[in-house]
């Protein structure tokens, strides 16, 4: 790879020329901007480019051909690759393909002669960042490198913004926590329906957060300044449930010594949340249907029709459609309640949300109990992820509260968690229930553990680039293993 400036001055690979001598005199105090890998089978070209790029503050590695470049890139992942096209053993085009397989965003700049522009076009189609004709204009090269780095930085920033948006959504729906795809679907539907007055039926297992979602729907809607009133329908006998819903007049029954305002009146203008609506007896179902249809009701023992403006949100852990088929629940009421249906996913299908929720509860209970508990050990996190959580979020919350109270050190360890995680085919992962990102994280961290922290060995086993592992470790907030990426594995 011959290179020179476009001016009438001499070519620059020879260190006798001024700019190369300046590069040799650069001190170690020069700030490194990025790592460049120069690949060329001509020693003078490699040496000259190395000195000139180093003079611009770059850290520079070199390789004599594509095959050697792959080894250098594995141990010291470059930010940009500058390669000749015509080389022995492995040419620049094949090197480009190999590098792009490992890191699709790695900028590769190719150099070619005017007589071989067809190869440059092929390289661009294969994903090369840019190409420069030989002899290389060094100023043009530095400009191309800077632009490549800027574009890569934009991609990183865009991914960071997407991650921040995911994190915002993780805690951005009025206290609901979780960034899993299952919860993102819940958030989308909740935001769409919050502004309407449509009745919402929330279904899901016990402890999944149906009540929290109901409160979020109220807080996000135009009724947020009005009352949010809730009633647990399964906690009351049939004789008391009707009075709780509609109120009663004085003397309506034994013990009714004064008028009582029911939940529909209390929630007027706001939201009424009926939890475990599937437990309402048949007779009360008829009266509830009348309220939904006519928006009027009478207190127990009274004749006065009372108008109500209430947005109703109902929740149940039962299969109401099956209850309709069996005759336990009125079909007409079911369709009145099920205008918009939101299914709250069980915790076992929410992947890494388990750790996110556990950290939230840890901070909450550490503050309440005046304890300095900073987090979870690796084994504790693995145990949290490996459990199926039959009690869902409520069970997790109780577990973390107990762990915070009983733990003796700054970290909650697996011994502080009073359950046994069932062994599964993917260790701490649940399939289905884990995203590809969860599976990738597990594979990378477990492989690094087996390789005693050697990223080069782990990359070889996983058939990915060392740079990919380094990027992922940065995303995970995990320090590198004890062995250097330069240790050769």
C-alpha beads as a LAMMPS data file, in Angstrom:
LAMMPS data file: protein, C-alpha beads

489 atoms
488 bonds

1 atom types
1 bond types

-500.0 500.0 xlo xhi
-500.0 500.0 ylo yhi
-500.0 500.0 zlo zhi

Masses

1 110.0

Atoms # bond

1 1 1 0.000 0.000 0.000
2 1 1 1.792 3.127 -1.209
3 1 1 0.611 6.400 0.222
4 1 1 1.468 10.059 -0.151
5 1 1 -0.227 13.422 0.083
6 1 1 -1.858 14.868 -2.993
7 1 1 0.654 17.731 -2.968
8 1 1 3.802 17.654 -5.143
9 1 1 5.932 16.541 -2.178
10 1 1 7.499 13.092 -1.958
11 1 1 5.782 9.909 -0.775
12 1 1 5.641 9.536 3.005
13 1 1 6.384 5.949 4.090
14 1 1 10.063 6.733 4.514
15 1 1 10.865 8.046 8.042
16 1 1 13.426 10.400 6.540
17 1 1 10.580 12.769 5.654
18 1 1 9.482 15.414 8.162
19 1 1 5.997 14.185 9.076
20 1 1 7.273 10.672 9.788
21 1 1 10.098 12.126 11.923
22 1 1 7.472 14.102 13.849
23 1 1 5.581 10.888 14.488
24 1 1 8.741 9.270 15.908
25 1 1 9.212 12.203 18.276
26 1 1 5.684 12.016 19.711
27 1 1 5.748 11.418 23.458
28 1 1 3.781 8.801 25.384
29 1 1 1.595 11.596 26.721
30 1 1 -0.374 11.750 23.442
31 1 1 -4.042 11.079 24.097
32 1 1 -5.247 7.930 22.343
33 1 1 -8.390 8.634 20.343
34 1 1 -9.147 5.210 18.913
35 1 1 -7.467 1.960 17.859
36 1 1 -6.665 1.534 14.157
37 1 1 -5.601 -1.750 12.543
38 1 1 -3.444 -1.274 9.418
39 1 1 -3.218 -4.335 7.143
40 1 1 -0.715 -4.411 4.280
41 1 1 1.871 -6.843 2.977
42 1 1 4.398 -4.031 2.367
43 1 1 6.453 -3.380 5.547
44 1 1 7.278 0.227 4.622
45 1 1 3.610 1.036 4.045
46 1 1 2.600 -0.480 7.387
47 1 1 5.374 1.290 9.246
48 1 1 4.727 4.665 7.631
49 1 1 0.990 4.586 8.257
50 1 1 1.551 3.440 11.819
51 1 1 3.783 6.435 12.544
52 1 1 1.541 8.944 10.835
53 1 1 -1.634 7.698 12.516
54 1 1 0.139 7.572 15.871
55 1 1 1.094 11.205 15.352
56 1 1 -2.640 11.958 15.181
57 1 1 -3.168 10.327 18.568
58 1 1 -4.406 6.919 17.426
59 1 1 -3.288 3.597 18.867
60 1 1 -2.161 1.569 15.863
61 1 1 -1.760 -2.187 15.335
62 1 1 -0.447 -3.694 12.112
63 1 1 -0.710 -7.002 10.256
64 1 1 0.967 -8.264 7.095
65 1 1 -2.147 -9.931 5.618
66 1 1 -5.763 -10.749 6.307
67 1 1 -5.079 -13.953 8.206
68 1 1 -2.729 -12.219 10.626
69 1 1 -5.190 -9.330 10.925
70 1 1 -7.902 -11.653 12.227
71 1 1 -5.633 -12.737 15.070
72 1 1 -4.688 -9.160 15.946
73 1 1 -8.340 -8.072 15.856
74 1 1 -9.324 -10.934 18.160
75 1 1 -6.836 -9.907 20.851
76 1 1 -7.043 -6.118 20.382
77 1 1 -10.395 -5.211 18.805
78 1 1 -9.911 -2.208 16.511
79 1 1 -12.237 0.734 16.100
80 1 1 -11.336 1.079 12.416
81 1 1 -9.513 -1.200 9.951
82 1 1 -7.490 0.153 7.024
83 1 1 -6.588 -2.642 4.622
84 1 1 -5.050 -3.193 1.223
85 1 1 -7.065 -5.385 -1.126
86 1 1 -4.273 -7.371 -2.815
87 1 1 -2.442 -9.509 -0.216
88 1 1 -1.220 -13.102 0.048
89 1 1 -2.944 -15.838 2.104
90 1 1 -6.093 -13.744 2.705
91 1 1 -6.897 -10.663 0.655
92 1 1 -8.707 -7.566 1.844
93 1 1 -12.110 -8.598 0.500
94 1 1 -12.090 -11.916 2.369
95 1 1 -10.829 -10.130 5.488
96 1 1 -13.724 -7.694 5.166
97 1 1 -16.226 -10.560 5.070
98 1 1 -14.652 -12.204 8.140
99 1 1 -14.583 -8.974 10.131
100 1 1 -18.178 -8.130 9.239
101 1 1 -19.285 -11.571 10.421
102 1 1 -17.789 -10.798 13.843
103 1 1 -18.819 -7.147 14.103
104 1 1 -21.246 -5.820 11.493
105 1 1 -20.632 -2.222 12.593
106 1 1 -16.820 -2.278 12.387
107 1 1 -15.698 0.372 9.843
108 1 1 -13.339 -1.097 7.216
109 1 1 -11.564 1.224 4.788
110 1 1 -9.990 -0.410 1.737
111 1 1 -7.140 0.840 -0.436
112 1 1 -6.839 -0.116 -4.077
113 1 1 -5.157 0.987 -7.274
114 1 1 -6.965 2.879 -10.019
115 1 1 -6.606 -0.239 -12.171
116 1 1 -8.571 -2.326 -9.679
117 1 1 -11.570 -0.150 -8.895
118 1 1 -13.861 -3.110 -9.572
119 1 1 -12.593 -4.774 -6.389
120 1 1 -13.272 -1.569 -4.471
121 1 1 -16.859 -1.559 -5.702
122 1 1 -17.212 -5.189 -4.561
123 1 1 -15.794 -4.225 -1.164
124 1 1 -18.296 -1.393 -0.808
125 1 1 -21.137 -3.770 -1.639
126 1 1 -19.792 -6.128 1.013
127 1 1 -20.030 -3.388 3.634
128 1 1 -16.768 -1.441 3.459
129 1 1 -16.979 2.010 5.021
130 1 1 -15.094 3.694 2.184
131 1 1 -12.241 3.155 -0.248
132 1 1 -9.210 5.231 -1.170
133 1 1 -7.088 4.990 -4.307
134 1 1 -3.372 4.338 -3.999
135 1 1 -1.107 6.095 -3.353
136 1 1 -3.083 7.121 -0.280
137 1 1 -3.620 10.773 0.507
138 1 1 -2.996 10.783 4.248
139 1 1 -5.187 13.808 4.893
140 1 1 -8.037 12.110 3.038
141 1 1 -7.447 8.960 5.099
142 1 1 -7.630 10.793 8.416
143 1 1 -10.837 12.495 7.281
144 1 1 -12.398 9.141 6.329
145 1 1 -11.330 7.636 9.672
146 1 1 -12.792 10.536 11.625
147 1 1 -16.072 10.276 9.766
148 1 1 -16.184 6.520 10.312
149 1 1 -15.626 6.971 14.035
150 1 1 -18.286 9.681 14.174
151 1 1 -20.814 7.438 12.422
152 1 1 -19.999 4.602 14.776
153 1 1 -20.389 6.928 17.749
154 1 1 -23.796 7.992 16.428
155 1 1 -24.834 4.335 16.289
156 1 1 -23.656 3.822 19.868
157 1 1 -25.518 6.924 21.022
158 1 1 -28.652 5.787 19.199
159 1 1 -28.457 2.421 20.944
160 1 1 -27.911 4.172 24.269
161 1 1 -30.995 6.296 23.636
162 1 1 -33.013 3.201 22.785
163 1 1 -31.758 1.603 25.995
164 1 1 -32.681 4.708 27.976
165 1 1 -36.153 4.606 26.450
166 1 1 -36.454 0.952 27.448
167 1 1 -35.311 1.863 30.951
168 1 1 -37.768 4.757 31.036
169 1 1 -40.533 2.376 30.052
170 1 1 -39.293 -0.060 32.686
171 1 1 -40.370 2.358 35.413
172 1 1 -42.281 4.888 33.363
173 1 1 -45.845 3.631 33.725
174 1 1 -46.852 5.018 37.087
175 1 1 -44.769 2.671 39.212
176 1 1 -45.008 -0.474 37.112
177 1 1 -41.530 -1.960 36.725
178 1 1 -40.195 -4.158 33.947
179 1 1 -38.614 -3.876 30.510
180 1 1 -39.422 -7.339 29.149
181 1 1 -41.311 -7.622 25.835
182 1 1 -44.321 -8.973 27.737
183 1 1 -44.481 -5.829 29.874
184 1 1 -43.810 -3.519 26.927
185 1 1 -46.974 -4.913 25.338
186 1 1 -48.907 -4.146 28.537
187 1 1 -47.554 -0.585 28.563
188 1 1 -48.522 0.036 24.942
189 1 1 -52.117 -1.078 25.441
190 1 1 -52.409 0.781 28.763
191 1 1 -51.255 4.062 27.229
192 1 1 -53.687 3.671 24.352
193 1 1 -56.711 2.953 26.544
194 1 1 -55.969 5.220 29.522
195 1 1 -57.563 8.332 27.998
196 1 1 -60.851 6.594 27.171
197 1 1 -63.699 5.693 29.488
198 1 1 -63.876 2.122 28.115
199 1 1 -64.210 -0.627 30.701
200 1 1 -60.987 -2.619 31.086
201 1 1 -60.704 -6.251 32.177
202 1 1 -57.275 -7.146 33.566
203 1 1 -56.541 -10.851 33.827
204 1 1 -53.557 -12.745 35.166
205 1 1 -52.340 -14.932 37.985
206 1 1 -52.431 -13.747 41.577
207 1 1 -49.589 -11.405 42.455
208 1 1 -48.820 -10.229 38.917
209 1 1 -49.667 -6.577 39.610
210 1 1 -53.231 -6.218 38.320
211 1 1 -54.037 -3.630 40.975
212 1 1 -50.939 -1.603 40.121
213 1 1 -51.969 -1.584 36.461
214 1 1 -55.467 -0.395 37.397
215 1 1 -53.962 2.510 39.347
216 1 1 -51.695 3.307 36.403
217 1 1 -54.681 3.442 34.030
218 1 1 -56.373 5.892 36.391
219 1 1 -53.266 8.047 36.844
220 1 1 -52.597 8.253 33.089
221 1 1 -56.162 9.230 32.182
222 1 1 -58.214 12.416 32.410
223 1 1 -59.790 11.220 35.703
224 1 1 -56.483 11.261 37.562
225 1 1 -57.608 14.184 39.722
226 1 1 -60.757 12.315 40.775
227 1 1 -61.105 9.409 43.245
228 1 1 -59.634 5.972 42.646
229 1 1 -61.734 3.527 44.671
230 1 1 -61.009 -0.196 44.901
231 1 1 -62.973 -3.151 46.232
232 1 1 -61.806 -6.746 46.685
233 1 1 -64.918 -8.669 45.749
234 1 1 -63.752 -12.023 47.127
235 1 1 -63.207 -10.648 50.623
236 1 1 -66.896 -9.976 51.363
237 1 1 -69.943 -12.128 51.917
238 1 1 -72.742 -11.748 49.360
239 1 1 -74.942 -9.809 51.799
240 1 1 -72.185 -7.273 52.438
241 1 1 -70.880 -6.997 48.871
242 1 1 -74.032 -5.373 47.519
243 1 1 -73.984 -2.810 50.306
244 1 1 -70.319 -2.075 49.656
245 1 1 -70.976 -1.513 45.967
246 1 1 -74.221 0.468 46.074
247 1 1 -74.526 1.636 49.691
248 1 1 -77.626 1.236 51.866
249 1 1 -80.308 3.302 53.549
250 1 1 -80.794 3.504 57.278
251 1 1 -82.805 0.511 58.489
252 1 1 -82.304 -1.464 55.248
253 1 1 -81.268 -4.481 57.319
254 1 1 -80.354 -5.358 60.874
255 1 1 -77.434 -3.230 61.968
256 1 1 -77.965 -0.566 59.297
257 1 1 -78.306 2.274 61.780
258 1 1 -77.379 4.976 59.284
259 1 1 -77.133 5.624 55.570
260 1 1 -73.960 4.291 53.908
261 1 1 -72.474 5.615 50.682
262 1 1 -71.276 2.777 48.421
263 1 1 -68.199 2.510 46.247
264 1 1 -69.982 3.641 43.087
265 1 1 -70.887 6.923 44.768
266 1 1 -67.439 7.314 46.278
267 1 1 -65.835 6.870 42.856
268 1 1 -68.167 9.271 41.021
269 1 1 -66.146 11.121 38.368
270 1 1 -63.198 8.799 38.898
271 1 1 -62.324 5.120 38.629
272 1 1 -63.773 2.099 40.407
273 1 1 -61.512 -0.947 40.520
274 1 1 -63.225 -4.277 41.217
275 1 1 -60.578 -6.857 42.084
276 1 1 -61.464 -10.552 41.723
277 1 1 -64.647 -9.636 39.879
278 1 1 -65.126 -13.302 39.001
279 1 1 -66.128 -13.992 42.622
280 1 1 -69.249 -11.773 42.471
281 1 1 -72.425 -13.838 43.081
282 1 1 -75.026 -14.142 40.316
283 1 1 -77.617 -11.855 41.905
284 1 1 -75.082 -9.066 42.364
285 1 1 -73.875 -9.608 38.789
286 1 1 -77.347 -8.654 37.556
287 1 1 -77.286 -5.376 39.506
288 1 1 -73.730 -4.613 38.377
289 1 1 -74.779 -5.124 34.752
290 1 1 -77.649 -2.657 35.226
291 1 1 -75.252 -0.001 36.516
292 1 1 -72.928 -0.469 33.544
293 1 1 -75.832 -0.245 31.079
294 1 1 -77.868 2.586 32.622
295 1 1 -75.283 4.344 34.818
296 1 1 -77.834 4.475 37.624
297 1 1 -78.423 2.386 40.759
298 1 1 -80.391 2.352 44.009
299 1 1 -78.977 1.926 47.462
300 1 1 -79.968 -1.212 49.312
301 1 1 -83.325 -0.521 50.937
302 1 1 -83.863 2.644 48.905
303 1 1 -85.955 3.723 45.884
304 1 1 -84.002 6.761 44.728
305 1 1 -82.156 6.348 41.424
306 1 1 -78.630 7.676 41.726
307 1 1 -76.664 8.624 38.624
308 1 1 -72.972 7.715 38.546
309 1 1 -70.139 8.629 36.210
310 1 1 -67.540 5.952 36.873
311 1 1 -64.821 4.406 34.745
312 1 1 -64.805 0.716 35.702
313 1 1 -61.663 -1.411 35.747
314 1 1 -62.088 -5.060 36.744
315 1 1 -59.537 -7.752 37.447
316 1 1 -59.612 -11.497 37.941
317 1 1 -57.327 -14.508 38.098
318 1 1 -60.132 -16.720 36.836
319 1 1 -60.896 -17.764 33.263
320 1 1 -64.147 -15.824 32.899
321 1 1 -64.815 -17.217 29.433
322 1 1 -64.774 -20.718 30.914
323 1 1 -66.991 -19.521 33.787
324 1 1 -69.460 -18.205 31.215
325 1 1 -69.547 -21.609 29.531
326 1 1 -70.112 -23.352 32.862
327 1 1 -72.860 -20.912 33.889
328 1 1 -70.945 -19.382 36.804
329 1 1 -70.692 -15.938 35.215
330 1 1 -73.180 -13.985 33.134
331 1 1 -72.262 -13.752 29.477
332 1 1 -73.749 -10.266 29.027
333 1 1 -71.764 -8.950 32.013
334 1 1 -68.599 -10.597 30.711
335 1 1 -68.867 -8.720 27.421
336 1 1 -69.613 -5.469 29.251
337 1 1 -66.472 -5.874 31.320
338 1 1 -64.281 -7.184 28.516
339 1 1 -64.351 -4.104 26.281
340 1 1 -60.551 -3.856 26.516
341 1 1 -58.624 -6.864 27.770
342 1 1 -55.103 -6.646 29.220
343 1 1 -53.295 -9.791 30.289
344 1 1 -50.678 -9.334 33.023
345 1 1 -47.829 -11.804 32.356
346 1 1 -46.611 -14.093 35.145
347 1 1 -43.165 -13.306 36.507
348 1 1 -41.686 -16.531 35.116
349 1 1 -42.268 -15.175 31.589
350 1 1 -40.668 -11.788 32.233
351 1 1 -36.997 -12.773 32.047
352 1 1 -34.584 -10.242 33.531
353 1 1 -37.468 -8.213 35.021
354 1 1 -36.992 -10.447 38.064
355 1 1 -33.641 -8.829 38.887
356 1 1 -34.953 -5.340 38.078
357 1 1 -37.867 -5.824 40.472
358 1 1 -35.615 -7.403 43.095
359 1 1 -33.317 -4.360 43.019
360 1 1 -36.326 -2.069 43.386
361 1 1 -37.604 -3.972 46.412
362 1 1 -34.104 -4.128 47.894
363 1 1 -33.787 -0.334 47.824
364 1 1 -37.271 0.051 49.275
365 1 1 -36.797 -2.334 52.216
366 1 1 -33.204 -1.298 52.925
367 1 1 -34.476 2.253 53.387
368 1 1 -37.410 1.158 55.533
369 1 1 -35.214 -1.002 57.763
370 1 1 -32.279 1.433 57.912
371 1 1 -29.849 -1.170 56.561
372 1 1 -26.916 -0.759 54.177
373 1 1 -27.639 -3.512 51.696
374 1 1 -26.082 -2.679 48.338
375 1 1 -27.190 -5.497 46.065
376 1 1 -27.101 -9.201 45.280
377 1 1 -24.222 -11.617 44.859
378 1 1 -23.851 -13.340 41.486
379 1 1 -25.164 -16.577 42.978
380 1 1 -28.151 -14.791 44.482
381 1 1 -29.026 -13.218 41.123
382 1 1 -28.731 -16.594 39.433
383 1 1 -31.011 -18.085 42.088
384 1 1 -33.588 -15.321 41.589
385 1 1 -33.569 -15.927 37.846
386 1 1 -33.759 -19.692 38.245
387 1 1 -36.920 -19.727 40.357
388 1 1 -40.349 -19.951 38.715
389 1 1 -42.066 -17.623 41.215
390 1 1 -45.500 -19.235 41.583
391 1 1 -46.558 -16.262 43.723
392 1 1 -45.271 -13.805 41.100
393 1 1 -44.311 -10.221 42.018
394 1 1 -45.991 -10.353 45.412
395 1 1 -43.951 -13.407 46.368
396 1 1 -40.754 -11.770 45.116
397 1 1 -41.467 -8.665 47.183
398 1 1 -41.990 -10.712 50.351
399 1 1 -38.835 -12.713 49.649
400 1 1 -36.676 -9.621 49.223
401 1 1 -38.085 -8.017 52.367
402 1 1 -37.139 -11.105 54.371
403 1 1 -33.683 -11.220 52.771
404 1 1 -33.003 -7.558 53.549
405 1 1 -34.037 -8.012 57.184
406 1 1 -31.967 -11.164 57.730
407 1 1 -28.833 -10.595 55.629
408 1 1 -25.706 -9.793 57.647
409 1 1 -23.510 -8.208 54.988
410 1 1 -23.694 -5.594 52.243
411 1 1 -24.828 -8.161 49.665
412 1 1 -27.754 -10.560 49.708
413 1 1 -26.368 -14.043 49.071
414 1 1 -28.132 -17.181 47.886
415 1 1 -28.380 -18.431 51.486
416 1 1 -30.553 -15.395 52.298
417 1 1 -33.160 -16.490 49.732
418 1 1 -35.453 -19.134 51.285
419 1 1 -36.314 -21.198 48.231
420 1 1 -34.746 -23.693 45.878
421 1 1 -34.497 -22.855 42.213
422 1 1 -35.432 -25.821 40.060
423 1 1 -32.665 -26.890 37.637
424 1 1 -33.583 -26.277 34.032
425 1 1 -32.088 -26.974 30.634
426 1 1 -30.661 -23.447 30.369
427 1 1 -29.505 -23.078 33.952
428 1 1 -30.918 -19.840 35.326
429 1 1 -32.939 -19.127 32.166
430 1 1 -36.528 -20.049 31.509
431 1 1 -37.482 -21.132 28.006
432 1 1 -40.057 -19.970 27.073
433 1 1 -39.850 -16.805 29.120
434 1 1 -36.402 -15.489 28.208
435 1 1 -35.529 -13.089 25.416
436 1 1 -32.620 -13.677 23.049
437 1 1 -30.788 -10.918 24.947
438 1 1 -31.246 -12.894 28.185
439 1 1 -29.912 -16.050 26.521
440 1 1 -26.950 -14.177 25.017
441 1 1 -26.075 -12.631 28.380
442 1 1 -26.208 -16.017 30.082
443 1 1 -24.039 -17.638 27.388
444 1 1 -21.392 -14.887 27.518
445 1 1 -21.117 -14.693 31.311
446 1 1 -21.097 -18.471 31.848
447 1 1 -18.482 -18.964 29.117
448 1 1 -16.285 -16.231 30.588
449 1 1 -16.595 -17.885 33.979
450 1 1 -15.481 -21.214 32.497
451 1 1 -12.571 -19.480 30.720
452 1 1 -11.439 -17.728 33.919
453 1 1 -12.240 -14.338 32.416
454 1 1 -10.328 -14.715 29.148
455 1 1 -12.335 -12.834 26.534
456 1 1 -10.288 -14.251 23.664
457 1 1 -11.005 -17.839 24.720
458 1 1 -14.660 -17.068 25.320
459 1 1 -14.932 -15.392 21.910
460 1 1 -13.431 -18.461 20.245
461 1 1 -15.851 -20.815 21.991
462 1 1 -18.881 -18.633 21.274
463 1 1 -17.747 -17.893 17.706
464 1 1 -18.134 -14.134 18.155
465 1 1 -15.644 -11.276 18.277
466 1 1 -13.813 -10.160 21.392
467 1 1 -15.174 -6.678 20.738
468 1 1 -18.725 -8.024 20.888
469 1 1 -17.995 -9.546 24.290
470 1 1 -16.432 -6.292 25.487
471 1 1 -19.436 -4.265 24.325
472 1 1 -21.804 -6.674 26.062
473 1 1 -19.823 -6.600 29.320
474 1 1 -19.997 -2.815 29.246
475 1 1 -23.763 -3.004 28.717
476 1 1 -24.122 -5.465 31.585
477 1 1 -22.023 -3.314 33.906
478 1 1 -19.652 -6.244 34.483
479 1 1 -15.883 -5.776 34.873
480 1 1 -13.590 -7.793 32.624
481 1 1 -12.255 -11.084 33.818
482 1 1 -8.824 -11.479 35.432
483 1 1 -7.069 -12.346 32.191
484 1 1 -6.237 -9.708 29.608
485 1 1 -7.510 -9.877 26.051
486 1 1 -3.850 -9.898 25.071
487 1 1 -3.061 -13.088 26.919
488 1 1 -3.815 -15.173 23.871
489 1 1 -6.493 -17.080 25.766

Bonds

1 1 1 2
2 1 2 3
3 1 3 4
4 1 4 5
5 1 5 6
6 1 6 7
7 1 7 8
8 1 8 9
9 1 9 10
10 1 10 11
11 1 11 12
12 1 12 13
13 1 13 14
14 1 14 15
15 1 15 16
16 1 16 17
17 1 17 18
18 1 18 19
19 1 19 20
20 1 20 21
21 1 21 22
22 1 22 23
23 1 23 24
24 1 24 25
25 1 25 26
26 1 26 27
27 1 27 28
28 1 28 29
29 1 29 30
30 1 30 31
31 1 31 32
32 1 32 33
33 1 33 34
34 1 34 35
35 1 35 36
36 1 36 37
37 1 37 38
38 1 38 39
39 1 39 40
40 1 40 41
41 1 41 42
42 1 42 43
43 1 43 44
44 1 44 45
45 1 45 46
46 1 46 47
47 1 47 48
48 1 48 49
49 1 49 50
50 1 50 51
51 1 51 52
52 1 52 53
53 1 53 54
54 1 54 55
55 1 55 56
56 1 56 57
57 1 57 58
58 1 58 59
59 1 59 60
60 1 60 61
61 1 61 62
62 1 62 63
63 1 63 64
64 1 64 65
65 1 65 66
66 1 66 67
67 1 67 68
68 1 68 69
69 1 69 70
70 1 70 71
71 1 71 72
72 1 72 73
73 1 73 74
74 1 74 75
75 1 75 76
76 1 76 77
77 1 77 78
78 1 78 79
79 1 79 80
80 1 80 81
81 1 81 82
82 1 82 83
83 1 83 84
84 1 84 85
85 1 85 86
86 1 86 87
87 1 87 88
88 1 88 89
89 1 89 90
90 1 90 91
91 1 91 92
92 1 92 93
93 1 93 94
94 1 94 95
95 1 95 96
96 1 96 97
97 1 97 98
98 1 98 99
99 1 99 100
100 1 100 101
101 1 101 102
102 1 102 103
103 1 103 104
104 1 104 105
105 1 105 106
106 1 106 107
107 1 107 108
108 1 108 109
109 1 109 110
110 1 110 111
111 1 111 112
112 1 112 113
113 1 113 114
114 1 114 115
115 1 115 116
116 1 116 117
117 1 117 118
118 1 118 119
119 1 119 120
120 1 120 121
121 1 121 122
122 1 122 123
123 1 123 124
124 1 124 125
125 1 125 126
126 1 126 127
127 1 127 128
128 1 128 129
129 1 129 130
130 1 130 131
131 1 131 132
132 1 132 133
133 1 133 134
134 1 134 135
135 1 135 136
136 1 136 137
137 1 137 138
138 1 138 139
139 1 139 140
140 1 140 141
141 1 141 142
142 1 142 143
143 1 143 144
144 1 144 145
145 1 145 146
146 1 146 147
147 1 147 148
148 1 148 149
149 1 149 150
150 1 150 151
151 1 151 152
152 1 152 153
153 1 153 154
154 1 154 155
155 1 155 156
156 1 156 157
157 1 157 158
158 1 158 159
159 1 159 160
160 1 160 161
161 1 161 162
162 1 162 163
163 1 163 164
164 1 164 165
165 1 165 166
166 1 166 167
167 1 167 168
168 1 168 169
169 1 169 170
170 1 170 171
171 1 171 172
172 1 172 173
173 1 173 174
174 1 174 175
175 1 175 176
176 1 176 177
177 1 177 178
178 1 178 179
179 1 179 180
180 1 180 181
181 1 181 182
182 1 182 183
183 1 183 184
184 1 184 185
185 1 185 186
186 1 186 187
187 1 187 188
188 1 188 189
189 1 189 190
190 1 190 191
191 1 191 192
192 1 192 193
193 1 193 194
194 1 194 195
195 1 195 196
196 1 196 197
197 1 197 198
198 1 198 199
199 1 199 200
200 1 200 201
201 1 201 202
202 1 202 203
203 1 203 204
204 1 204 205
205 1 205 206
206 1 206 207
207 1 207 208
208 1 208 209
209 1 209 210
210 1 210 211
211 1 211 212
212 1 212 213
213 1 213 214
214 1 214 215
215 1 215 216
216 1 216 217
217 1 217 218
218 1 218 219
219 1 219 220
220 1 220 221
221 1 221 222
222 1 222 223
223 1 223 224
224 1 224 225
225 1 225 226
226 1 226 227
227 1 227 228
228 1 228 229
229 1 229 230
230 1 230 231
231 1 231 232
232 1 232 233
233 1 233 234
234 1 234 235
235 1 235 236
236 1 236 237
237 1 237 238
238 1 238 239
239 1 239 240
240 1 240 241
241 1 241 242
242 1 242 243
243 1 243 244
244 1 244 245
245 1 245 246
246 1 246 247
247 1 247 248
248 1 248 249
249 1 249 250
250 1 250 251
251 1 251 252
252 1 252 253
253 1 253 254
254 1 254 255
255 1 255 256
256 1 256 257
257 1 257 258
258 1 258 259
259 1 259 260
260 1 260 261
261 1 261 262
262 1 262 263
263 1 263 264
264 1 264 265
265 1 265 266
266 1 266 267
267 1 267 268
268 1 268 269
269 1 269 270
270 1 270 271
271 1 271 272
272 1 272 273
273 1 273 274
274 1 274 275
275 1 275 276
276 1 276 277
277 1 277 278
278 1 278 279
279 1 279 280
280 1 280 281
281 1 281 282
282 1 282 283
283 1 283 284
284 1 284 285
285 1 285 286
286 1 286 287
287 1 287 288
288 1 288 289
289 1 289 290
290 1 290 291
291 1 291 292
292 1 292 293
293 1 293 294
294 1 294 295
295 1 295 296
296 1 296 297
297 1 297 298
298 1 298 299
299 1 299 300
300 1 300 301
301 1 301 302
302 1 302 303
303 1 303 304
304 1 304 305
305 1 305 306
306 1 306 307
307 1 307 308
308 1 308 309
309 1 309 310
310 1 310 311
311 1 311 312
312 1 312 313
313 1 313 314
314 1 314 315
315 1 315 316
316 1 316 317
317 1 317 318
318 1 318 319
319 1 319 320
320 1 320 321
321 1 321 322
322 1 322 323
323 1 323 324
324 1 324 325
325 1 325 326
326 1 326 327
327 1 327 328
328 1 328 329
329 1 329 330
330 1 330 331
331 1 331 332
332 1 332 333
333 1 333 334
334 1 334 335
335 1 335 336
336 1 336 337
337 1 337 338
338 1 338 339
339 1 339 340
340 1 340 341
341 1 341 342
342 1 342 343
343 1 343 344
344 1 344 345
345 1 345 346
346 1 346 347
347 1 347 348
348 1 348 349
349 1 349 350
350 1 350 351
351 1 351 352
352 1 352 353
353 1 353 354
354 1 354 355
355 1 355 356
356 1 356 357
357 1 357 358
358 1 358 359
359 1 359 360
360 1 360 361
361 1 361 362
362 1 362 363
363 1 363 364
364 1 364 365
365 1 365 366
366 1 366 367
367 1 367 368
368 1 368 369
369 1 369 370
370 1 370 371
371 1 371 372
372 1 372 373
373 1 373 374
374 1 374 375
375 1 375 376
376 1 376 377
377 1 377 378
378 1 378 379
379 1 379 380
380 1 380 381
381 1 381 382
382 1 382 383
383 1 383 384
384 1 384 385
385 1 385 386
386 1 386 387
387 1 387 388
388 1 388 389
389 1 389 390
390 1 390 391
391 1 391 392
392 1 392 393
393 1 393 394
394 1 394 395
395 1 395 396
396 1 396 397
397 1 397 398
398 1 398 399
399 1 399 400
400 1 400 401
401 1 401 402
402 1 402 403
403 1 403 404
404 1 404 405
405 1 405 406
406 1 406 407
407 1 407 408
408 1 408 409
409 1 409 410
410 1 410 411
411 1 411 412
412 1 412 413
413 1 413 414
414 1 414 415
415 1 415 416
416 1 416 417
417 1 417 418
418 1 418 419
419 1 419 420
420 1 420 421
421 1 421 422
422 1 422 423
423 1 423 424
424 1 424 425
425 1 425 426
426 1 426 427
427 1 427 428
428 1 428 429
429 1 429 430
430 1 430 431
431 1 431 432
432 1 432 433
433 1 433 434
434 1 434 435
435 1 435 436
436 1 436 437
437 1 437 438
438 1 438 439
439 1 439 440
440 1 440 441
441 1 441 442
442 1 442 443
443 1 443 444
444 1 444 445
445 1 445 446
446 1 446 447
447 1 447 448
448 1 448 449
449 1 449 450
450 1 450 451
451 1 451 452
452 1 452 453
453 1 453 454
454 1 454 455
455 1 455 456
456 1 456 457
457 1 457 458
458 1 458 459
459 1 459 460
460 1 460 461
461 1 461 462
462 1 462 463
463 1 463 464
464 1 464 465
465 1 465 466
466 1 466 467
467 1 467 468
468 1 468 469
469 1 469 470
470 1 470 471
471 1 471 472
472 1 472 473
473 1 473 474
474 1 474 475
475 1 475 476
476 1 476 477
477 1 477 478
478 1 478 479
479 1 479 480
480 1 480 481
481 1 481 482
482 1 482 483
483 1 483 484
484 1 484 485
485 1 485 486
486 1 486 487
487 1 487 488
488 1 488 489
